[in-house]
Amino acid sequence: MLRIVEEAARTDTGRQRRANEDAYFARSPVYVVADGMGGAQAGEVASKIATDVFDQGLADDGPEQALTQRVREANRRIFELARADESRAGMGTTLTGVALSGDEASIVHVGDSRAYLYRDGELRQLTRDHSLVEELRRQGQLTSEEAEEHPQRSIITRALGPELDVELDVHTHQVRSGDVFLLCSDGLTSMVREDAICEILARRSSLAEAVDRLIAEANSNGGRDNITVVCFQIGGETENGSESAGSIGETITNLNVRDLPAAEAPAEEAVEAGKKRLVVTPATGRRRWPRRVAATVAALAVLGGAAFGVNYALHHTWFISQDDHGLVALYRGFPYELPGDVKLYSEHYVSSVPSRSLSSTQRRRLLDHQLRSREDAADVVRSLELGENQR
């Protein structure tokens, strides 16, 4: 009989986050990874809700339907909590889950966490990222290499929580003895290339060792985000050659979520949790997104059915610039304009600080149109005003 013969799971805060907003569930025959957004006490709440629902087990009405039922329940809980608690408004989470039944693995997916299948020395991605950059890549406007380095690659077009209804990807794959499944948050895939992931799985002495090496590699490459990896391997076979796995309806009794301490990192490298996903914090030195590319992404996103993601991002993304009078100002949206003088941003607050009063270093650092969370952008402007008033 096919069964889970080995499994390993771990989550790590990474080197540049102060809190871990990832969560996972790992108990045969169900495995789930969730990556929260919305900052501490919001993103971590959303991801935990998303994994908590699987503690109830799955209904015995088919794996795809059972997974869909649980994920929609999680979406409803997150949405209602965000509406009831203003401090958690806008929170959400990605989710990628696998349920095994017979000789099949059913997958439910929303966001940019991923599921991979490692078979016969090859690594195959089983899920499709719901992101603006992925839409652009699929349209042929970006190469895979360009997409990996794109400053807006963390803007997703679907998540659990922001809306009462959510579109899910649900599909089923045949499994066989020797298959290794890997579920992960984008804290791994944004730091470690797929060929390196494949090599680590190929050279593993155990899945636990492979998971540790994957997280270590992500941290070695910068560890800019929380990193969660869940792996399990299929083994065994029935006497007549047919294959089966654990029953999809078996009761799951324990939530298996473990947050590890943050990796040691210099204080200047630490950034607040929550500056991720629909709110992007580009790394130092990345090039700006050209206006023409922004227009292409926006157009393709709408044409590709990603209007929700664009709308959500426009209302939850902030940047600092100067207004027409040379005063430091806070803007909501993206710092781009579409043909026809269509602005993807709106002015939210104008400070009393003239941009000319800033040093050249401050102007380069603060007025570079870096995308921020609302709290981060507002804190920067308040600090500038406080400094101005104390002069």
C-alpha positions as CSV (number, residue, x, y, z in Angstrom):
1,M,0.0,0.0,0.0
2,L,1.2,3.5,-0.8
3,R,1.8,5.5,2.3
4,I,3.8,8.4,3.6
5,V,7.2,6.9,4.4
6,E,9.0,10.1,5.4
7,E,8.0,13.7,6.2
8,A,9.7,16.8,7.5
9,A,8.6,20.4,8.1
10,R,10.1,23.5,9.4
11,T,9.5,27.3,9.5
12,D,12.1,30.0,10.0
13,T,11.8,33.7,10.6
14,G,14.6,34.5,8.2
15,R,17.3,37.1,8.5
16,Q,15.3,40.3,7.8
17,R,12.0,39.8,9.6
18,R,11.3,40.3,13.3
19,A,8.2,38.1,13.3
20,N,7.1,34.9,11.5
21,E,3.8,35.2,9.5
22,D,4.1,31.7,8.0
23,A,2.3,28.7,9.3
24,Y,2.1,25.1,8.3
25,F,0.1,21.9,8.9
26,A,1.7,18.5,8.4
27,R,-0.2,15.4,9.4
28,S,-0.8,12.6,6.9
29,P,-2.7,12.7,4.6
30,V,-2.9,16.5,4.6
31,Y,-0.1,19.0,4.2
32,V,-0.5,22.8,4.1
33,V,1.7,25.9,3.9
34,A,0.3,29.4,4.5
35,D,2.1,32.7,4.2
36,G,0.3,35.6,5.9
37,M,0.3,39.3,5.0
38,G,-0.7,42.4,6.9
39,G,2.0,42.7,9.5
40,A,2.5,41.2,13.0
41,Q,-0.8,40.3,14.7
42,A,-2.5,40.3,11.3
43,G,-0.6,38.2,8.8
44,E,0.3,35.6,11.4
45,V,-3.3,35.5,12.6
46,A,-4.5,34.9,9.0
47,S,-2.0,32.1,8.3
48,K,-2.8,30.4,11.6
49,I,-6.6,30.5,10.8
50,A,-5.9,29.0,7.4
51,T,-4.0,26.1,9.0
52,D,-6.3,25.7,12.0
53,V,-9.3,24.7,9.8
54,F,-7.5,21.5,8.8
55,D,-7.3,20.5,12.5
56,Q,-11.0,19.6,12.0
57,G,-10.2,16.9,9.5
58,L,-11.7,16.7,6.0
59,A,-15.2,15.6,5.0
60,D,-15.6,12.3,3.3
61,D,-17.0,13.7,0.1
62,G,-14.0,13.7,-2.3
63,P,-10.6,15.3,-1.7
64,E,-11.0,18.2,-4.0
65,Q,-14.4,19.1,-2.6
66,A,-13.2,18.6,1.0
67,L,-10.1,20.8,0.5
68,T,-12.2,23.5,-1.2
69,Q,-14.7,23.4,1.7
70,R,-12.0,23.9,4.3
71,V,-10.2,26.7,2.4
72,R,-13.4,28.6,1.8
73,E,-14.2,28.3,5.5
74,A,-10.8,29.7,6.3
75,N,-11.4,32.6,3.9
76,R,-14.7,33.4,5.5
77,R,-13.2,33.4,9.0
78,I,-10.3,35.7,8.0
79,F,-12.6,38.1,6.1
80,E,-15.0,38.4,9.0
81,L,-12.3,38.9,11.6
82,A,-10.7,41.6,9.5
83,R,-14.0,43.4,9.2
84,A,-14.7,43.1,12.9
85,D,-11.2,44.3,14.1
86,E,-9.9,47.5,12.5
87,S,-6.3,46.7,13.5
88,R,-6.5,43.6,11.3
89,A,-8.1,45.2,8.3
90,G,-6.7,44.0,5.0
91,M,-5.0,40.9,6.5
92,G,-4.8,37.8,4.3
93,T,-2.7,34.8,3.5
94,T,-1.6,32.5,0.7
95,L,-2.4,28.8,1.0
96,T,-1.1,25.7,-0.7
97,G,-2.4,22.4,0.4
98,V,-2.2,18.7,-0.6
99,A,-4.5,15.9,0.4
100,L,-3.6,12.3,-0.5
101,S,-6.3,9.7,-1.4
102,G,-5.6,6.4,-3.1
103,D,-3.1,6.9,-5.8
104,E,-3.9,10.6,-6.1
105,A,-2.7,13.9,-4.6
106,S,-5.3,16.7,-4.7
107,I,-4.0,20.2,-4.5
108,V,-5.7,23.5,-3.5
109,H,-3.9,26.7,-4.1
110,V,-4.2,30.5,-3.8
111,G,-1.4,33.1,-3.8
112,D,2.3,32.5,-4.4
113,S,3.3,29.8,-2.1
114,R,4.1,26.7,-4.2
115,A,3.8,22.9,-4.4
116,Y,6.5,20.9,-6.2
117,L,6.9,17.3,-7.2
118,Y,10.4,15.7,-7.2
119,R,10.3,12.6,-9.3
120,D,13.1,10.7,-11.1
121,G,15.7,13.4,-10.4
122,E,13.5,16.2,-11.8
123,L,11.6,19.0,-10.0
124,R,8.2,20.0,-11.4
125,Q,6.2,23.0,-10.1
126,L,2.6,21.9,-9.6
127,T,1.0,25.3,-8.8
128,R,0.9,28.6,-10.7
129,D,1.7,31.8,-8.9
130,H,-1.1,34.3,-8.6
131,S,1.0,37.4,-9.1
132,L,1.3,40.3,-11.4
133,V,4.8,39.4,-12.4
134,E,3.7,35.8,-13.2
135,E,0.9,37.2,-15.4
136,L,3.5,39.2,-17.3
137,R,5.8,36.2,-17.6
138,R,3.0,34.0,-19.0
139,Q,2.3,36.7,-21.6
140,G,5.9,36.6,-22.7
141,Q,6.7,40.1,-21.5
142,L,9.3,38.9,-19.0
143,T,11.7,36.0,-19.1
144,S,11.7,33.6,-16.1
145,E,15.1,35.1,-15.1
146,E,13.7,38.6,-15.3
147,A,10.6,37.6,-13.3
148,E,12.8,36.1,-10.5
149,E,14.6,39.5,-10.0
150,H,11.6,41.8,-10.7
151,P,11.0,44.3,-7.8
152,Q,7.2,43.7,-7.9
153,R,7.3,39.9,-7.9
154,S,5.7,39.8,-4.4
155,I,2.5,41.5,-5.5
156,I,-0.1,38.8,-5.6
157,T,-3.5,38.9,-7.3
158,R,-5.3,36.4,-5.1
159,A,-5.3,35.6,-1.3
160,L,-7.5,34.4,1.4
161,G,-9.2,37.1,3.5
162,P,-9.5,40.3,1.5
163,E,-12.8,39.3,-0.1
164,L,-15.7,37.2,0.9
165,D,-15.4,35.1,-2.2
166,V,-12.1,33.7,-3.5
167,E,-11.1,31.9,-6.6
168,L,-9.1,28.7,-5.9
169,D,-7.0,26.5,-8.1
170,V,-7.9,22.9,-7.4
171,H,-6.4,19.9,-9.3
172,T,-5.4,16.3,-8.8
173,H,-2.2,14.4,-9.8
174,Q,-1.4,10.7,-9.9
175,V,1.3,9.7,-7.4
176,R,3.7,6.7,-7.3
177,S,6.2,5.2,-5.0
178,G,9.3,7.4,-4.6
179,D,7.5,10.7,-5.2
180,V,8.6,13.6,-3.0
181,F,6.3,16.6,-2.6
182,L,7.6,19.9,-1.4
183,L,5.4,22.8,-0.2
184,C,6.9,26.1,0.5
185,S,6.4,29.8,1.1
186,D,8.0,32.3,-1.3
187,G,10.6,32.9,1.3
188,L,12.3,29.9,-0.1
189,T,11.7,30.3,-3.9
190,S,12.6,34.0,-3.8
191,M,16.0,33.1,-2.3
192,V,16.9,29.7,-3.8
193,R,16.7,28.8,-7.5
194,E,14.8,25.7,-8.5
195,D,17.9,24.0,-9.8
196,A,19.5,24.4,-6.4
197,I,16.3,23.0,-4.7
198,C,16.4,20.0,-7.0
199,E,20.1,19.4,-6.2
200,I,19.5,19.5,-2.5
201,L,16.6,17.0,-2.8
202,A,18.8,14.8,-5.0
203,R,21.7,14.7,-2.5
204,R,19.6,14.4,0.6
205,S,20.4,11.9,3.3
206,S,16.9,12.4,4.7
207,L,14.0,14.8,4.2
208,A,14.8,16.5,7.5
209,E,18.3,17.2,6.4
210,A,17.0,18.5,3.0
211,V,14.6,20.9,4.7
212,D,17.3,22.2,7.0
213,R,19.6,22.7,4.0
214,L,17.0,24.5,2.0
215,I,16.3,26.9,4.9
216,A,20.0,27.4,5.5
217,E,20.5,28.2,1.8
218,A,17.7,30.7,1.8
219,N,19.2,32.5,4.8
220,S,22.6,32.4,3.3
221,N,21.3,34.2,0.2
222,G,19.8,36.9,2.3
223,G,16.8,35.5,4.1
224,R,14.6,38.4,3.2
225,D,11.4,36.7,4.2
226,N,10.0,34.1,6.4
227,I,10.8,30.6,5.1
228,T,8.6,27.5,5.4
229,V,9.2,24.1,3.9
230,V,7.1,21.0,4.1
231,C,8.3,17.7,2.5
232,F,6.8,14.2,2.4
233,Q,7.7,11.1,0.4
234,I,5.4,8.4,-1.0
235,G,6.4,4.8,-0.7
236,G,5.0,1.3,-0.7
237,E,2.8,-0.7,-3.1
238,T,-0.1,-3.1,-2.9
239,E,0.4,-6.8,-3.8
240,N,-1.3,-6.5,-7.1
241,G,0.6,-3.4,-8.1
242,S,-2.2,-0.9,-7.4
243,E,-1.3,2.0,-5.2
244,S,-3.2,3.8,-2.4
245,A,-2.5,6.2,0.4
246,G,-4.1,7.2,3.7
247,S,-7.8,7.8,3.7
248,I,-8.8,11.4,3.0
249,G,-11.5,11.2,5.6
250,E,-9.3,10.2,8.5
251,T,-9.4,12.5,11.5
252,I,-6.6,14.9,12.0
253,T,-6.1,15.7,15.7
254,N,-3.0,17.9,16.1
255,L,-2.0,21.2,14.5
256,N,1.6,21.1,13.7
257,V,2.9,24.6,13.5
258,R,6.4,25.5,14.8
259,D,8.0,28.9,14.6
260,L,11.7,29.0,15.1
261,P,13.6,32.0,16.6
262,A,14.8,34.6,14.2
263,A,18.2,34.1,12.7
264,E,20.9,36.4,14.0
265,A,21.4,39.4,11.8
266,P,22.7,42.9,12.1
267,A,20.2,45.4,13.5
268,E,20.4,47.5,10.4
269,E,19.2,44.6,8.2
270,A,16.1,44.0,10.3
271,V,12.8,45.2,8.8
272,E,9.3,45.1,10.2
273,A,7.2,42.1,9.5
274,G,4.3,42.8,7.1
275,K,6.3,44.6,4.3
276,K,5.7,41.8,1.9
277,R,3.1,40.4,-0.4
278,L,0.7,43.1,-1.6
279,V,3.0,45.7,0.2
280,V,6.4,45.3,-1.3
281,T,9.7,46.5,0.2
282,P,12.3,46.3,-2.6
283,A,15.9,45.5,-1.7
284,T,18.5,48.2,-1.9
285,G,19.9,48.6,-5.3
286,R,17.1,47.2,-7.3
287,R,16.1,49.2,-10.4
288,R,12.8,51.0,-10.6
289,W,10.0,49.5,-12.6
290,P,9.9,51.4,-15.9
291,R,6.6,53.2,-16.4
292,R,5.9,51.4,-19.7
293,V,6.3,48.0,-17.9
294,A,4.0,49.2,-15.2
295,A,1.4,50.0,-17.8
296,T,1.8,46.6,-19.5
297,V,1.5,44.8,-16.2
298,A,-1.6,46.7,-15.2
299,A,-3.2,46.1,-18.6
300,L,-2.3,42.4,-18.7
301,A,-3.5,42.0,-15.1
302,V,-6.9,43.4,-15.9
303,L,-7.1,41.4,-19.2
304,G,-5.9,38.3,-17.3
305,G,-8.6,38.5,-14.7
306,A,-6.4,40.0,-12.0
307,A,-8.5,43.1,-11.5
308,F,-9.0,42.3,-7.8
309,G,-5.3,42.0,-7.1
310,V,-4.6,45.4,-8.8
311,N,-7.4,47.1,-7.0
312,Y,-6.3,45.6,-3.6
313,A,-2.7,46.5,-4.2
314,L,-3.6,50.1,-5.2
315,H,-5.4,50.6,-1.9
316,H,-2.8,48.9,0.3
317,T,0.5,50.1,-1.2
318,W,2.1,53.4,-0.2
319,F,5.1,55.5,-1.2
320,I,6.8,58.8,-0.3
321,S,7.5,61.6,-2.8
322,Q,7.2,65.4,-3.1
323,D,4.2,67.3,-4.3
324,D,4.0,70.0,-6.9
325,H,5.2,72.6,-4.3
326,G,8.2,70.6,-3.2
327,L,6.8,69.3,0.1
328,V,7.3,65.8,1.2
329,A,4.0,63.9,0.7
330,L,2.5,60.5,1.3
331,Y,0.8,58.8,-1.6
332,R,-1.3,55.7,-1.9
333,G,-0.9,53.3,-4.9
334,F,1.9,52.9,-7.4
335,P,4.2,55.7,-8.6
336,Y,3.3,55.2,-12.3
337,E,1.0,56.8,-14.9
338,L,-0.8,55.0,-17.7
339,P,-1.4,56.5,-21.2
340,G,-4.1,59.1,-21.1
341,D,-2.8,60.7,-17.9
342,V,-4.3,57.9,-15.8
343,K,-2.6,57.9,-12.4
344,L,-2.1,54.7,-10.4
345,Y,-1.8,56.8,-7.2
346,S,-3.5,59.5,-5.1
347,E,-2.1,62.1,-2.7
348,H,-3.0,61.2,0.8
349,Y,-1.1,63.6,3.1
350,V,1.2,66.6,2.5
351,S,3.8,67.3,5.2
352,S,5.3,70.7,6.2
353,V,8.8,69.4,5.3
354,P,10.3,70.9,2.1
355,S,12.2,68.3,0.2
356,R,15.1,70.8,-0.3
357,S,15.6,70.7,3.5
358,L,16.7,67.1,3.3
359,S,20.2,66.0,2.7
360,S,21.1,64.5,-0.7
361,T,21.3,61.1,1.0
362,Q,17.9,61.5,2.6
363,R,16.3,62.5,-0.7
364,R,17.8,59.4,-2.4
365,R,16.7,57.1,0.4
366,L,13.3,58.5,1.2
367,L,12.0,59.9,-2.1
368,D,12.9,57.0,-4.3
369,H,9.3,55.8,-4.7
370,Q,10.0,52.7,-2.7
371,L,6.7,50.8,-2.0
372,R,5.9,50.6,1.7
373,S,3.2,49.7,4.1
374,R,1.0,52.5,5.3
375,E,2.4,52.3,8.8
376,D,6.0,52.5,7.6
377,A,5.4,55.4,5.2
378,A,3.5,57.3,7.8
379,D,6.2,56.8,10.4
380,V,8.8,58.1,8.0
381,V,6.8,61.3,7.3
382,R,6.1,61.8,11.0
383,S,9.8,61.4,11.8
384,L,10.7,64.0,9.2
385,E,8.1,66.5,10.6
386,L,9.3,65.9,14.1
387,G,12.9,66.6,13.1
388,E,11.8,69.7,11.2
389,N,9.9,71.0,14.3
390,Q,12.9,70.5,16.5
391,R,15.2,72.6,14.4
